């Protein structure tokens, strides 16, 4: 037996080298030859199948009987590859083990997000929603051509042929054949017209609604999954950038003497937002950057702290803003209300803090640019790179690899980190491929962030405790201003700032929601669940407060105002029932316990969550249990839906309990997980996820689990202590 020695190497390097495997970055046929990831194997090409059947842009069947699904959406841990493969396998009637998934090239003409128009990209929890019929039709078209090929070969009617588990059969003649054996003949068949394809009824589903194994699990376990860090090109240099210490600061001059004295450092170049050190490896580049001396021009530097900004936000909140939603006459009704309730809420800047910090590989050859990246925004990045280099957009080739998380960060409208990598490659005249890497500290301090927000809310109750008036004012930066998405701003209102507030489902006769959008140079962009990450908290915590002011049970109060929203009502009832709402919680001596609820819709999905908490005398607390009910239409893979709800709850709890980006004199104070902590494993509550059965087309699940958790926890803390917490992250001293 071959002896395998375990040495002090990374798991991935052990699997790639120690176990004798050669792994490659497999690119679509239209792109360059694969690039080997194993040491000394760069440029090795993968053998191609002799004949392949490609009925459309999304399916490829080889003579080896492999069905390759071309995924137009990034796999960043959310289960996209599995979901897309499920849709194809369902209508193709393939066997799950024969399915493989490959990332699509950047090509908006073939791989655009159908909900975004002529743009390719992943985000907004749209992957399954926009692909549901498209990918099923792709599988059905391939099946149609396989059946046609078998019918012609066997001289039998196509209607008498069946396909099941990857086998094409004709029962009367006792003949059967695999997809691979039919591939060459199927490739000669005419593609079906849309009217020739009939998709399955839900009752006939084999994979949709079932828990098929994830497509990305095995490659991530055995090390064959390709991340940007795995890409190795001949002569490639690693680059790190010294970024400005404050936003608005630029490079005045720099001294590269110390950096170039570091062994392995090859070059030092200036780019638009800093100075890049290029070296033969990461640590040489890191040491070189540490030795670099940069003089910064801070004449236009932003030097406010977050406390100063919040003071300005509070001043703005005293005057009316741009109207986002109005119904009835909220101001007049509020003036004559029998009881008025008021509250204000503060939300910090938040980092995306994905486990894989930003990175990108760029190769320039003449007027051609090739990129390897955990690519989330193909069309935007292609467009911005083509403008920077002055080359046609079709000359920008992007290879979509796996990403170790993103939460929106890799979908930057300005293509910030991608352009940074391209600028570095351009600055050295493309003489070598460049792998640009951000450290965790770069990722924390160089932007982008979920915006800082301040909310004020007022509610009016009549003599009978009925909610008759609601006013909601928000103050915060726009994430789309100055980007290609600026069209989302209507009448001074950024729709992403007020989503979840301007479309409140409760039947309140008089409502007014308005917005102030201050402009600051702190870079902001979407963060997991976008505007709902703060609007769900303020509305659901305040609604709970209004319910108690009306002397009504929070669930019953919500129920009475959701009669015209059956999906919200259904998840509310399901979560409350499964959590045992109304039943007393048993508390240990000296501990107070409470239960709280929140319901919210985002990205077409409605989620209700009930949190149970235990609070100690010193105010410290633990979230013991969360019961989640979700209506996301058809659950393509229930295990992934549950995983996304669990992950969203953990992500939301991190922000609720710990995380905040703060500025001091314009500088970001946080740098890594020691001062920007995430949820620890022992803090994760027991989570139960209940999926509402549905025959509706699927909606998103990547983000909707996040918004309800923080308000559910705060409402539970009130139930336990009688104290209201209104600012995030939560402070335990406020509960003592």
C-alpha positions as CSV (number, residue, x, y, z in Angstrom):
1,X,0.0,0.0,0.0
2,X,1.3,3.5,-0.9
3,X,2.5,5.4,2.2
4,X,1.0,8.9,2.6
5,X,3.0,11.2,4.9
6,X,1.1,13.9,6.6
7,X,3.2,17.1,6.8
8,X,2.5,20.6,8.0
9,X,0.6,21.7,4.9
10,X,-2.9,23.1,4.3
11,X,-5.7,20.6,3.7
12,X,-6.0,21.8,0.1
13,X,-2.3,21.5,-0.6
14,X,-2.2,18.1,1.0
15,X,-5.0,16.9,-1.2
16,X,-3.5,18.5,-4.3
17,X,0.1,17.5,-3.8
18,X,0.4,14.9,-1.0
19,X,-2.4,12.7,-2.3
20,X,-0.9,12.8,-5.8
21,X,-3.8,14.6,-7.5
22,X,-3.4,17.2,-10.2
23,X,-6.3,19.7,-10.1
24,X,-7.2,22.1,-12.9
25,X,-9.2,25.3,-13.3
26,X,-11.6,23.9,-15.8
27,X,-12.8,26.7,-18.1
28,X,-15.7,26.7,-20.6
29,X,-14.7,25.7,-24.2
30,X,-14.9,29.3,-25.3
31,X,-12.1,30.3,-22.9
32,X,-8.4,29.5,-22.5
33,X,-7.0,26.0,-21.8
34,X,-7.3,24.9,-18.1
35,X,-4.6,26.2,-15.7
36,X,-3.2,23.6,-13.3
37,X,-3.4,24.3,-9.6
38,X,-0.8,21.7,-8.5
39,X,2.8,22.9,-8.2
40,X,4.8,22.4,-11.4
41,X,1.7,21.5,-13.5
42,X,0.7,25.0,-14.7
43,X,-0.8,25.0,-18.2
44,X,-1.8,21.3,-18.3
45,X,-4.9,20.8,-20.4
46,X,-7.8,18.6,-19.5
47,X,-8.7,15.8,-21.9
48,X,-11.9,16.6,-23.8
49,X,-14.6,14.1,-24.6
50,X,-14.5,12.8,-28.1
51,X,-18.1,13.8,-28.8
52,X,-20.4,16.0,-26.7
53,X,-24.0,16.8,-27.0
54,X,-24.8,20.4,-26.3
55,X,-28.5,21.1,-27.0
56,X,-28.3,24.6,-25.4
57,X,-26.2,26.9,-23.3
58,X,-26.9,25.1,-20.1
59,X,-26.5,21.4,-20.7
60,X,-23.7,19.3,-22.1
61,X,-23.7,15.5,-22.3
62,X,-20.6,13.5,-23.0
63,X,-20.0,10.0,-24.3
64,X,-18.8,9.2,-20.8
65,X,-22.4,9.6,-19.7
66,X,-21.6,12.8,-17.7
67,X,-24.3,15.5,-17.7
68,X,-22.6,18.9,-17.2
69,X,-24.9,21.7,-16.1
70,X,-23.5,25.2,-17.0
71,X,-24.4,27.4,-14.0
72,X,-24.8,31.1,-14.7
73,X,-24.8,32.0,-11.0
74,X,-22.0,32.1,-8.6
75,X,-21.7,29.3,-6.0
76,X,-20.6,31.1,-2.8
77,X,-21.9,28.6,-0.3
78,X,-25.6,29.3,-0.8
79,X,-26.3,26.1,-2.8
80,X,-26.8,27.6,-6.2
81,X,-25.0,24.8,-8.1
82,X,-27.2,22.2,-6.4
83,X,-30.4,24.1,-7.1
84,X,-29.6,24.7,-10.8
85,X,-28.6,21.1,-11.3
86,X,-31.8,20.0,-9.6
87,X,-33.9,21.9,-12.2
88,X,-32.0,20.4,-15.1
89,X,-32.0,16.9,-13.7
90,X,-35.7,17.0,-13.0
91,X,-36.8,17.5,-16.6
92,X,-33.9,15.6,-18.1
93,X,-34.7,12.6,-15.9
94,X,-31.0,12.1,-15.3
95,X,-29.4,10.1,-12.5
96,X,-28.1,12.5,-9.8
97,X,-24.6,10.9,-9.6
98,X,-24.0,11.6,-13.3
99,X,-24.7,15.4,-12.9
100,X,-21.7,17.8,-12.7
101,X,-21.7,21.6,-12.5
102,X,-19.5,24.1,-14.3
103,X,-19.5,27.8,-14.0
104,X,-20.6,29.7,-17.0
105,X,-18.4,32.3,-18.8
106,X,-19.3,35.9,-18.7
107,X,-21.8,36.3,-21.6
108,X,-24.9,38.3,-20.8
109,X,-26.4,37.3,-24.2
110,X,-26.7,33.7,-23.1
111,X,-26.5,33.8,-19.3
112,X,-28.3,37.0,-18.2
113,X,-30.3,37.1,-15.0
114,X,-33.8,37.1,-16.3
115,X,-35.0,39.4,-13.5
116,X,-32.3,42.0,-14.2
117,X,-32.7,42.3,-17.9
118,X,-29.5,42.3,-20.1
119,X,-27.2,41.7,-17.1
120,X,-25.4,38.6,-15.9
121,X,-24.9,38.3,-12.1
122,X,-25.9,36.7,-8.8
123,X,-27.6,38.6,-6.1
124,X,-30.9,39.7,-4.5
125,X,-31.8,36.1,-3.9
126,X,-32.7,35.8,-7.5
127,X,-30.8,32.7,-8.7
128,X,-33.6,30.1,-8.4
129,X,-36.4,32.6,-9.0
130,X,-35.1,33.7,-12.4
131,X,-33.8,30.2,-13.4
132,X,-36.8,28.0,-12.4
133,X,-38.4,27.6,-15.8
134,X,-35.3,28.4,-17.9
135,X,-33.2,25.6,-16.5
136,X,-36.1,23.1,-16.5
137,X,-36.7,23.9,-20.2
138,X,-33.0,23.4,-20.8
139,X,-33.2,19.9,-19.3
140,X,-36.5,19.1,-21.1
141,X,-35.0,20.2,-24.5
142,X,-32.0,17.8,-24.0
143,X,-34.4,15.0,-23.0
144,X,-36.6,15.7,-26.1
145,X,-33.5,15.3,-28.4
146,X,-32.3,12.1,-26.6
147,X,-35.7,10.6,-27.1
148,X,-35.8,11.6,-30.7
149,X,-32.5,10.1,-31.3
150,X,-33.5,6.8,-29.7
151,X,-36.8,6.8,-31.6
152,X,-35.0,7.2,-34.9
153,X,-32.4,4.6,-34.1
154,X,-35.0,2.0,-33.0
155,X,-37.7,3.0,-35.5
156,X,-40.3,3.4,-32.8
157,X,-42.7,6.2,-31.9
158,X,-41.1,8.8,-29.5
159,X,-44.2,8.6,-27.3
160,X,-43.5,5.0,-26.5
161,X,-40.1,5.8,-25.1
162,X,-39.5,6.5,-21.4
163,X,-36.6,8.1,-19.6
164,X,-35.8,7.4,-16.0
165,X,-32.7,7.8,-13.8
166,X,-30.5,8.5,-16.8
167,X,-31.7,5.5,-18.9
168,X,-33.7,5.8,-22.2
169,X,-35.9,2.7,-22.6
170,X,-38.5,1.2,-25.0
171,X,-40.4,-1.4,-23.0
172,X,-42.0,-3.2,-25.9
173,X,-38.7,-4.1,-27.5
174,X,-36.8,-4.4,-24.2
175,X,-34.2,-2.0,-25.4
176,X,-32.4,0.6,-23.3
177,X,-29.5,2.9,-23.6
178,X,-27.6,5.5,-21.5
179,X,-27.4,9.2,-22.3
180,X,-23.7,8.8,-23.2
181,X,-24.4,6.1,-25.7
182,X,-27.0,8.4,-27.4
183,X,-25.0,11.6,-27.2
184,X,-23.5,11.6,-30.7
185,X,-26.9,10.7,-32.3
186,X,-28.8,13.2,-30.2
187,X,-26.4,16.0,-31.3
188,X,-27.8,15.5,-34.9
189,X,-31.4,16.0,-33.9
190,X,-33.3,19.3,-34.4
191,X,-33.7,21.3,-31.2
192,X,-37.4,21.4,-30.1
193,X,-39.6,24.5,-30.4
194,X,-41.0,25.9,-27.2
195,X,-44.4,24.5,-27.9
196,X,-42.8,21.0,-28.2
197,X,-41.8,21.0,-24.5
198,X,-44.2,20.1,-21.7
199,X,-42.8,20.6,-18.2
200,X,-43.6,18.2,-15.4
201,X,-46.5,18.8,-13.0
202,X,-45.4,19.1,-9.3
203,X,-46.9,15.7,-8.5
204,X,-44.5,14.1,-10.9
205,X,-41.3,15.7,-9.5
206,X,-38.5,13.3,-8.7
207,X,-35.9,15.8,-7.5
208,X,-37.6,19.1,-6.9
209,X,-38.8,19.2,-3.3
210,X,-36.4,16.4,-2.3
211,X,-33.1,16.5,-0.5
212,X,-30.5,15.6,-3.1
213,X,-26.8,15.8,-2.0
214,X,-25.2,19.1,-2.6
215,X,-23.1,19.4,-5.8
216,X,-20.4,21.5,-4.1
217,X,-19.8,19.3,-1.0
218,X,-17.5,16.7,-2.5
219,X,-15.2,19.1,-4.3
220,X,-14.9,21.3,-1.2
221,X,-14.1,18.3,0.9
222,X,-11.5,16.7,-1.4
223,X,-9.9,20.0,-2.3
224,X,-10.8,20.0,-6.0
225,X,-13.1,23.0,-5.8
226,X,-11.4,25.9,-7.5
227,X,-11.1,29.2,-5.6
228,X,-9.2,32.2,-6.8
229,X,-6.4,31.4,-4.4
230,X,-5.9,28.0,-6.2
231,X,-5.1,29.6,-9.6
232,X,-1.4,29.5,-10.5
233,X,-0.2,30.8,-13.8
234,X,3.3,30.7,-15.2
235,X,5.3,33.7,-13.9
236,X,2.4,35.0,-11.9
237,X,3.1,37.7,-9.3
238,X,1.2,38.3,-6.1
239,X,0.1,41.9,-5.3
240,X,-0.9,43.6,-2.1
241,X,-2.1,47.3,-2.1
242,X,-1.4,49.9,0.5
243,X,-4.8,51.7,0.8
244,X,-5.3,55.2,2.1
245,X,-5.9,55.4,5.9
246,X,-9.0,57.7,5.4
247,X,-11.6,57.9,2.7
248,X,-10.9,60.7,0.3
249,X,-7.1,60.5,0.8
250,X,-4.8,60.1,-2.2
251,X,-1.2,59.2,-2.7
252,X,1.1,62.2,-2.6
253,X,4.4,60.3,-3.0
254,X,6.0,57.0,-2.0
255,X,9.4,55.6,-1.3
256,X,9.8,52.0,-2.5
257,X,13.4,51.5,-1.4
258,X,12.5,49.4,1.7
259,X,9.9,47.4,-0.1
260,X,12.3,46.5,-3.0
261,X,14.9,45.5,-0.5
262,X,12.7,42.6,0.6
263,X,13.6,39.3,-1.0
264,X,11.0,38.2,-3.5
265,X,9.6,41.7,-4.2
266,X,9.6,42.4,-8.0
267,X,8.0,45.8,-8.4
268,X,6.1,48.6,-6.7
269,X,3.6,50.6,-8.7
270,X,1.1,53.4,-8.0
271,X,-2.6,52.9,-8.9
272,X,-5.6,55.2,-8.5
273,X,-6.4,54.2,-4.9
274,X,-3.0,53.3,-3.4
275,X,0.4,51.7,-4.0
276,X,0.8,48.1,-5.0
277,X,3.7,45.8,-4.1
278,X,4.2,42.9,-6.4
279,X,6.2,39.8,-5.4
280,X,6.8,36.2,-6.1
281,X,4.6,35.1,-3.2
282,X,2.2,36.5,-0.6
283,X,4.5,36.8,2.3
284,X,7.1,38.6,0.3
285,X,4.5,41.0,-0.9
286,X,3.2,41.5,2.6
287,X,6.7,42.2,4.0
288,X,7.3,44.5,1.1
289,X,4.1,46.5,1.8
290,X,5.1,46.7,5.5
291,X,8.4,48.3,4.4
292,X,6.8,50.7,2.0
293,X,6.7,54.4,2.9
294,X,3.8,56.3,1.5
295,X,3.1,60.0,2.0
296,X,-0.7,60.6,1.8
297,X,-2.5,63.8,0.6
298,X,-5.3,64.3,3.2
299,X,-6.4,67.7,1.9
300,X,-9.8,66.1,1.0
301,X,-9.8,63.3,3.6
302,X,-13.0,62.5,5.5
303,X,-12.4,63.0,9.2
304,X,-15.8,62.6,10.9
305,X,-16.4,59.9,13.4
306,X,-19.6,57.8,13.5
307,X,-20.8,59.7,16.6
308,X,-20.5,62.9,14.7
309,X,-22.4,61.4,11.8
310,X,-25.2,60.1,14.0
311,X,-25.6,63.6,15.5
312,X,-26.0,65.0,12.0
313,X,-28.5,62.2,11.2
314,X,-30.5,63.0,14.2
315,X,-30.7,66.7,13.2
316,X,-31.9,65.7,9.7
317,X,-34.5,63.4,11.3
318,X,-36.2,66.4,12.9
319,X,-37.4,67.6,9.4
320,X,-39.5,65.9,6.7
321,X,-37.6,63.9,4.0
322,X,-38.5,62.7,0.5
323,X,-41.7,60.7,0.7
324,X,-41.3,57.0,0.1
325,X,-44.9,56.0,0.9
326,X,-48.1,57.7,2.0
327,X,-51.6,56.6,2.6
328,X,-54.4,58.6,4.2
329,X,-53.3,61.5,6.4
330,X,-50.9,60.2,9.0
331,X,-49.9,63.6,10.4
332,X,-53.5,64.8,11.1
333,X,-54.6,61.4,12.5
334,X,-51.5,61.3,14.7
335,X,-52.4,64.7,16.1
336,X,-55.8,63.5,17.3
337,X,-54.7,60.0,18.4
338,X,-55.7,58.9,22.0
339,X,-52.3,57.5,22.6
340,X,-49.0,58.2,20.8
341,X,-45.8,56.0,20.9
342,X,-42.4,57.2,19.7
343,X,-39.0,55.5,19.3
344,X,-35.7,55.9,17.6
345,X,-33.2,53.3,16.4
346,X,-29.5,53.3,15.5
347,X,-27.7,51.0,13.1
348,X,-24.0,50.9,12.6
349,X,-21.9,50.4,9.5
350,X,-21.3,46.7,8.9
351,X,-18.6,44.8,7.1
352,X,-19.4,41.8,4.9
353,X,-16.6,39.8,6.6
354,X,-16.8,36.8,4.3
355,X,-14.4,34.0,5.2
356,X,-12.5,34.4,1.9
357,X,-11.2,38.0,1.7
358,X,-11.2,39.6,-1.7
359,X,-8.9,38.4,-4.4
360,X,-8.7,38.4,-8.2
361,X,-6.3,37.0,-10.9
362,X,-5.8,39.1,-14.0
363,X,-3.8,38.3,-17.2
364,X,-3.3,40.9,-19.9
365,X,-2.3,39.9,-23.4
366,X,-2.4,42.6,-26.0
367,X,-6.0,43.8,-26.2
368,X,-7.2,40.7,-24.3
369,X,-8.0,40.6,-20.6
370,X,-8.7,37.3,-18.8
371,X,-9.9,37.2,-15.2
372,X,-10.3,34.4,-12.6
373,X,-12.6,35.4,-9.8
374,X,-15.3,34.3,-7.4
375,X,-17.4,36.3,-9.9
376,X,-20.8,37.8,-8.8
377,X,-21.3,40.6,-11.2
378,X,-20.1,39.5,-14.7
379,X,-21.7,42.2,-16.8
380,X,-20.8,45.1,-14.5
381,X,-17.2,43.9,-14.1
382,X,-16.8,43.3,-17.8
383,X,-18.2,46.8,-18.6
384,X,-15.9,48.5,-16.1
385,X,-12.8,46.6,-17.1
386,X,-13.4,47.3,-20.8
387,X,-13.8,51.0,-20.1
388,X,-10.6,51.1,-18.0
389,X,-8.5,49.3,-20.7
390,X,-10.3,50.8,-23.7
391,X,-11.0,47.4,-25.2
392,X,-14.2,45.8,-26.5
393,X,-16.3,44.1,-23.8
394,X,-16.1,40.8,-25.5
395,X,-12.3,40.9,-25.0
396,X,-12.8,40.7,-21.3
397,X,-13.0,37.0,-20.4
398,X,-14.1,36.2,-16.9
399,X,-13.8,32.7,-15.4
400,X,-16.3,32.2,-12.6
401,X,-14.7,30.1,-9.7
402,X,-16.1,29.3,-6.3
403,X,-16.3,32.1,-3.7
404,X,-15.9,31.6,0.0
405,X,-18.9,33.7,0.9
406,X,-19.7,37.3,-0.3
407,X,-22.9,38.6,1.3
408,X,-23.0,41.1,-1.5
409,X,-19.4,42.3,-1.3
410,X,-18.2,40.7,-4.6
411,X,-21.0,42.4,-6.5
412,X,-19.6,45.9,-6.3
413,X,-21.2,48.3,-8.8
414,X,-17.9,50.1,-9.2
415,X,-15.9,46.8,-9.6
416,X,-13.6,48.2,-7.0
417,X,-11.3,45.3,-6.2
418,X,-11.5,43.8,-9.8
419,X,-10.4,47.2,-11.3
420,X,-7.7,47.3,-8.7
421,X,-6.3,44.0,-9.9
422,X,-6.6,45.1,-13.6
423,X,-4.9,48.4,-12.8
424,X,-1.9,46.6,-11.2
425,X,-1.6,44.3,-14.3
426,X,-1.8,47.4,-16.6
427,X,0.8,49.3,-14.5
428,X,3.4,46.5,-15.2
429,X,2.3,46.5,-18.9
430,X,0.9,43.0,-18.6
431,X,4.4,41.4,-18.4
432,X,3.1,38.9,-15.9
433,X,-0.3,37.6,-14.6
434,X,-1.2,39.2,-11.3
435,X,-3.0,37.7,-8.3
436,X,-4.2,40.6,-6.2
437,X,-5.0,39.7,-2.6
438,X,-6.7,41.7,0.2
439,X,-5.8,40.7,3.8
440,X,-8.6,40.6,6.4
441,X,-7.4,44.0,7.6
442,X,-7.7,45.4,4.0
443,X,-11.2,43.9,3.8
444,X,-12.3,45.6,7.0
445,X,-10.8,49.0,6.5
446,X,-11.0,49.6,2.7
447,X,-14.8,49.4,2.4
448,X,-17.5,48.6,1.4
449,X,-20.1,48.7,4.2
450,X,-23.8,48.3,5.0
451,X,-24.7,51.9,5.5
452,X,-25.1,53.6,8.9
453,X,-28.8,54.4,9.5
454,X,-31.0,56.2,11.9
455,X,-34.8,55.6,12.2
456,X,-37.5,57.4,14.0
457,X,-41.0,56.0,14.3
458,X,-44.3,57.3,15.7
459,X,-47.6,55.4,16.1
460,X,-51.1,56.6,17.1
461,X,-53.8,54.5,18.8
462,X,-57.4,55.3,19.0
463,X,-59.6,55.0,22.2
464,X,-60.1,51.2,21.4
465,X,-56.4,50.5,21.0
466,X,-56.6,50.3,17.2
467,X,-53.5,51.4,15.3
468,X,-54.7,54.3,13.2
469,X,-51.5,56.2,12.3
470,X,-47.9,55.3,11.5
471,X,-44.9,57.6,10.7
472,X,-41.5,56.3,9.8
473,X,-38.5,58.5,9.0
474,X,-35.1,57.0,7.8
475,X,-31.7,58.7,7.5
476,X,-28.9,56.9,5.7
477,X,-26.6,56.8,2.6
478,X,-27.8,55.5,-0.7
479,X,-26.0,52.4,-2.0
480,X,-27.0,53.0,-5.6
481,X,-26.3,56.7,-6.0
482,X,-23.5,57.2,-8.6
483,X,-23.8,53.6,-9.9
484,X,-25.4,52.0,-12.9
485,X,-28.3,51.3,-10.6
486,X,-29.1,54.9,-9.9
487,X,-32.4,54.5,-11.8
488,X,-33.7,52.9,-8.6
489,X,-33.8,56.3,-7.0
490,X,-37.2,57.8,-7.7
491,X,-38.2,61.3,-6.4
492,X,-35.2,61.3,-4.1
493,X,-35.9,57.9,-2.6
494,X,-33.5,55.0,-3.0
495,X,-35.8,52.0,-3.0
496,X,-33.1,49.8,-1.3
497,X,-33.1,52.2,1.7
498,X,-36.8,51.9,2.4
499,X,-37.6,48.3,1.3
500,X,-39.4,46.6,4.2
501,X,-40.6,49.9,5.5
502,X,-42.4,51.5,2.5
503,X,-44.2,48.2,1.8
504,X,-45.2,47.3,5.3
505,X,-47.9,44.6,5.1
506,X,-50.0,45.7,8.1
507,X,-53.4,47.3,7.4
508,X,-52.8,50.7,8.8
509,X,-55.1,53.3,7.3
510,X,-52.8,56.3,7.7
511,X,-49.1,55.9,6.9
512,X,-46.2,58.2,6.0
513,X,-42.7,56.9,5.3
514,X,-40.0,59.4,4.3
515,X,-36.2,59.4,3.8
516,X,-33.2,61.6,4.1
517,X,-30.1,60.6,2.1
518,X,-27.0,62.4,3.2
519,X,-23.9,62.1,1.1
520,X,-20.6,61.0,2.6
521,X,-17.4,59.5,1.1
522,X,-17.6,56.3,3.2
523,X,-18.1,53.6,0.6
524,X,-21.4,51.6,1.0
525,X,-23.1,48.8,-0.9
526,X,-25.6,46.0,-0.4
527,X,-25.1,43.7,2.5
528,X,-27.0,40.5,3.0
529,X,-30.8,41.4,3.0
530,X,-29.9,45.0,2.0
531,X,-32.5,47.5,3.4
532,X,-34.4,44.9,5.2
533,X,-31.3,44.4,7.4
534,X,-32.4,47.5,9.3
535,X,-36.0,48.2,8.3
536,X,-37.2,44.8,9.7
537,X,-35.7,45.6,13.0
538,X,-37.2,49.0,13.5
539,X,-40.6,48.1,12.2
540,X,-41.0,44.8,14.0
541,X,-39.5,46.0,17.3
542,X,-41.7,49.1,17.2
543,X,-44.8,47.1,16.2
544,X,-44.2,45.0,19.3
545,X,-44.0,48.1,21.4
546,X,-47.3,49.4,19.9
547,X,-49.0,46.0,20.6
548,X,-48.1,46.3,24.3
549,X,-49.2,49.9,24.4
550,X,-52.5,48.7,23.0
551,X,-52.6,46.0,25.7
552,X,-52.7,43.3,23.1
553,X,-50.8,40.1,22.5
554,X,-48.1,40.7,19.8
555,X,-49.1,37.7,17.7
556,X,-52.8,38.5,17.9
557,X,-52.2,42.2,17.2
558,X,-50.2,41.2,14.0
559,X,-52.9,38.8,13.0
560,X,-55.6,41.4,13.1
561,X,-53.7,43.6,10.6
562,X,-52.6,40.9,8.2
563,X,-55.9,39.7,6.9
564,X,-55.0,40.9,3.4
565,X,-51.7,39.2,3.4
566,X,-52.3,35.4,3.7
567,X,-48.7,34.4,3.3
568,X,-47.6,36.6,6.2
569,X,-50.4,35.3,8.3
570,X,-49.6,31.7,7.5
571,X,-45.9,31.9,8.5
572,X,-46.9,33.9,11.6
573,X,-49.3,31.3,12.7
574,X,-47.0,28.4,11.8
575,X,-44.0,29.9,13.7
576,X,-46.2,30.8,16.7
577,X,-47.8,27.3,16.8
578,X,-44.5,25.4,16.5
579,X,-42.9,27.6,19.2
580,X,-45.7,27.1,21.6
581,X,-46.6,30.8,21.7
582,X,-48.5,31.6,24.9
583,X,-47.1,28.6,26.9
584,X,-45.0,29.6,29.9
585,X,-41.2,29.1,29.6
586,X,-39.5,27.3,32.5
587,X,-36.6,29.4,33.9
588,X,-33.7,28.4,36.1
589,X,-33.3,30.1,39.5
590,X,-32.1,33.7,39.0
591,X,-32.8,33.6,35.2
592,X,-35.5,35.4,33.4
593,X,-36.9,33.9,30.1
594,X,-38.9,35.4,27.3
595,X,-40.3,34.7,23.9
596,X,-40.5,37.2,21.0
597,X,-41.7,37.1,17.4
598,X,-41.1,39.0,14.1
599,X,-42.4,38.6,10.6
600,X,-40.9,40.1,7.4
601,X,-41.0,39.8,3.7
602,X,-37.9,40.3,1.5
603,X,-37.0,39.1,-2.0
604,X,-40.4,37.6,-2.4
605,X,-40.1,35.3,0.6
606,X,-42.0,35.7,3.9
607,X,-40.3,34.6,7.1
608,X,-41.5,34.6,10.7
609,X,-39.2,33.8,13.5
610,X,-39.8,33.2,17.2
611,X,-36.8,33.6,19.6
612,X,-36.5,32.3,23.1
613,X,-34.0,33.9,25.4
614,X,-32.6,33.5,28.9
615,X,-31.3,36.6,30.8
616,X,-29.0,36.5,33.8
617,X,-29.1,39.2,36.6
618,X,-26.1,41.0,35.1
619,X,-28.0,41.5,31.8
620,X,-26.0,38.9,29.9
621,X,-28.3,36.6,27.9
622,X,-28.4,33.7,25.5
623,X,-30.7,33.0,22.6
624,X,-31.8,29.4,23.4
625,X,-34.1,28.6,20.5
626,X,-35.3,30.0,17.3
627,X,-38.4,28.6,15.4
628,X,-38.5,29.8,11.8
629,X,-41.4,29.5,9.3
630,X,-40.7,30.3,5.7
631,X,-42.8,30.6,2.6
632,X,-40.5,30.6,-0.4
633,X,-42.7,29.0,-3.0
634,X,-41.6,25.6,-4.1
635,X,-38.6,24.5,-2.0
636,X,-36.4,23.1,-4.8
637,X,-34.2,21.5,-2.2
638,X,-35.6,21.6,1.4
639,X,-32.3,20.9,3.0
640,X,-30.7,24.0,1.3
641,X,-33.7,26.1,2.3
642,X,-33.2,25.0,5.9
643,X,-29.5,25.6,5.7
644,X,-30.0,29.1,4.3
645,X,-32.5,30.0,7.1
646,X,-30.1,28.6,9.7
647,X,-27.2,30.5,8.1
648,X,-29.3,33.7,7.9
649,X,-30.2,33.5,11.5
650,X,-26.6,33.0,12.5
651,X,-25.5,35.9,10.3
652,X,-28.2,38.2,11.7
653,X,-27.3,37.2,15.2
654,X,-23.7,38.2,14.6
655,X,-24.8,41.7,13.7
656,X,-27.3,41.9,16.5
657,X,-25.0,40.8,19.2
658,X,-21.5,41.9,18.2
659,X,-20.6,43.6,14.9
660,X,-20.1,47.2,14.2
661,X,-17.8,49.2,12.0
662,X,-17.0,52.6,13.7
663,X,-15.0,55.5,12.5
664,X,-12.8,57.7,14.6
665,X,-11.5,60.9,13.0
666,X,-12.4,59.3,9.7
667,X,-10.5,56.1,10.2
668,X,-12.1,52.7,10.5
669,X,-11.4,51.4,14.0
670,X,-11.9,47.7,13.3
671,X,-9.3,45.5,11.5
672,X,-10.0,41.8,12.1
673,X,-12.2,39.4,14.0
674,X,-10.7,40.3,17.4
675,X,-12.5,43.7,17.2
676,X,-15.2,42.8,14.7
677,X,-16.4,39.6,16.3
678,X,-18.7,37.1,14.7
679,X,-21.1,34.7,16.4
680,X,-19.4,31.9,18.2
681,X,-20.5,28.3,17.8
682,X,-21.6,28.1,21.5
683,X,-23.8,31.2,20.9
684,X,-25.8,29.6,18.0
685,X,-29.2,28.7,19.3
686,X,-31.2,25.5,18.5
687,X,-33.0,26.3,15.2
688,X,-36.1,24.7,13.8
689,X,-37.1,25.5,10.3
690,X,-40.6,24.8,9.0
691,X,-41.3,25.3,5.3
692,X,-44.8,26.2,4.2
693,X,-45.9,23.8,1.4
694,X,-46.4,25.7,-1.8
695,X,-46.9,25.2,-5.5
696,X,-45.9,28.7,-6.4
697,X,-42.7,29.4,-8.3
698,X,-39.7,29.7,-6.0
699,X,-38.5,33.0,-4.4
700,X,-35.3,33.7,-2.7
701,X,-33.8,32.0,0.4
702,X,-30.3,33.4,0.6
703,X,-31.2,36.6,2.4
704,X,-34.8,36.5,3.9
705,X,-33.7,34.5,7.0
706,X,-31.6,37.5,8.2
707,X,-34.1,40.3,8.8
708,X,-36.5,38.8,11.4
709,X,-34.0,37.4,13.9
710,X,-32.7,40.6,15.6
711,X,-36.2,42.0,16.2
712,X,-37.5,38.6,17.4
713,X,-34.6,38.5,20.0
714,X,-35.2,42.1,21.2
715,X,-38.9,41.4,21.5
716,X,-38.0,38.3,23.6
717,X,-35.7,40.3,25.8
718,X,-38.6,42.7,26.5
719,X,-40.8,39.8,27.4
720,X,-38.2,38.6,29.8
721,X,-37.1,41.9,31.3
722,X,-39.7,44.6,30.4
723,X,-36.8,46.7,28.9
724,X,-36.7,47.9,25.3
725,X,-33.5,47.8,23.4
726,X,-33.5,50.0,20.2
727,X,-29.8,50.2,19.0
728,X,-27.6,47.6,17.4
729,X,-25.4,45.8,18.4
730,X,-27.2,45.1,21.6
731,X,-25.7,46.1,25.0
732,X,-26.2,43.7,27.9
733,X,-25.7,46.4,30.4
734,X,-29.0,47.9,29.3
735,X,-30.7,44.8,30.6
736,X,-29.1,44.6,34.1
